[in-house]
Amino acid sequence: MIRKQTFLRAALGVLALTSTAALAAGDITMHRDPGCGCCSQWAAQVARQLGRKVKVVDNADRPALQKKLGVPAELSSCHTAIVDGMAFEGHVPIADMRRLLAGRPKGVRGLAVPGMPIGSPGMKVPGSSHSVMR
């Protein structure tokens, strides 16, 4: 069973990504598999609920980015967001993002929700009220 929250404990290192360097502090960069529709829906919900600008980057080489950020392959999903220097892999619930960003526990570099969970933006099932975005 895949856990709803999985902590990424690998070091992020220095991010030398031009796509994130151009953003103001507090903005979010989300790297997605090119053309993924659920990623855009997740980004829109994050922007609304966190009140921040989300820059969406189509990135065909996300495995290299994930490796650089320390995201283990088994925790991979369709997008990787960088928020205040922390990595959020996949459809991480906004409430969990807020909790992590507020607390910044020592040794924790991000959260991951691997795969494409039912109930996340773009992955709704008709007739289901299940949602992972709180």
Order of alpha helices (4+ residues) and beta strands (2+ residues): beta-alpha-beta-alpha-beta-alpha-beta-beta-alpha-beta
